[in-house]
Amino acid sequence: MLLRKYLLGSNIAARMDKKTYTTNEAAAALGISSARVRQMVIDKTLPATRFGRALVISADALDAARQRKTSPGPAAKTPGKVSTANKAAIRAANVKNGASVKKRGKK
């Protein structure tokens, strides 16, 4: 409260009226790590201001980042099932190339 009175008339006082977030608060709000927030600031995808050693992120910038946030990328493609004929061909190619092949017996 005293700080606000002291800073009245300065540019910082106007900035204090707006809601700002630290990197940890922004990370919690976005559901990501604070390291990722700092990387976004470095990449200039999340605007932030230095206040001493701390990074300060405005509510507007956080809302914009939240709007841009999408679901994770596409799932990795999983290989389909290998048919018995393909298994035999793979085994034959491995034997031809000198790879050791273990043959499992039925239990």
N, C-alpha and C positions, 0 to 999 in steps of 0.2 A: 504494500500500500504506500509506504514512504517512497519507495523507488518510483512508483507511478507519479506521485506528486512532484518528485524531483525532476523527472523527465518530461513533465508537461511542456508542450510546445516543441519538443524535439521529435524527430522522425521515429525514434525508437518507441516512444509512447504510443504512437498510432499502430506500430507493429505489435505491441503487447496486447492491444485490444482484440486482435485476431487470434484465433486458436492456432497454436503451433504444436508440433509433435517432435519428440526426439527420435533417433533412429530406432530405439527399442520400442517406443510407442507405435511408430509407423509400422514396424515389422509385425507387431501383435495385431494391429488393425487390418493389415493386408494378408495375414496368415503366412508370412514368409520369415526367413531369418534376418537378423539385423545385418549380417554380412552381405546378404543379397540386397538389402536396402542401400547400403553404402556403395555396392557395385552399381546399382541403378543410378545413384547420384554421380558416380564417376563416368558412367556411360551417357549421362545427361538425359536419361529417360525419366528421371524424377528430380525436378528442380528443388534445390535446397540452398540455404544460406548458412554461412559459417558465422557462429556466434562464439568467439573465442576458439576453443578447440572443438566445440560441439557443432554438429550439423542440425539445423532447425528446418523442419519441413512444414510448409503451410497446409492448412486444412484444404484449400483449393487444389493444391498439388496432389495431396493424398486422395482426394475425391477423383481427380482425373486419372490417377494411377489405378484406383479401384475400378473405374469404368473400363479402362483398357485391359484389365486383368481378365484373362480367359482361362478356360480349362487347360489342364496340361496337354502337351502335344499328343499326337497320335500314338497309340500303343505300338510297341515294337512288334514287328511281324514274327510270328512263331512259325517255325517250319512245320509243314504238314506231316502227316504220318508217312513213314517210309514203308512202301509195300515190300512183300517178301521177295519179289523179283529184283527190286532195287537193292535190297540188302545183299542178295546173292551177287549182284553185279559189283557192289562196293567191296564186298569181301574178296571177290576175284581180283579186282584192281589192286587191293592192298597186298594180296599174296604175290601178284605179279611184280609189284614195286618193292617187295622184300619186307613189308611190314608184318610183324607177328600178329597172328589172329588167334584169339582164344575162342574155342567153340564150346558153348555151354550145352551140357547134356540135360535131358529131361529128368526131373526128380519125381 
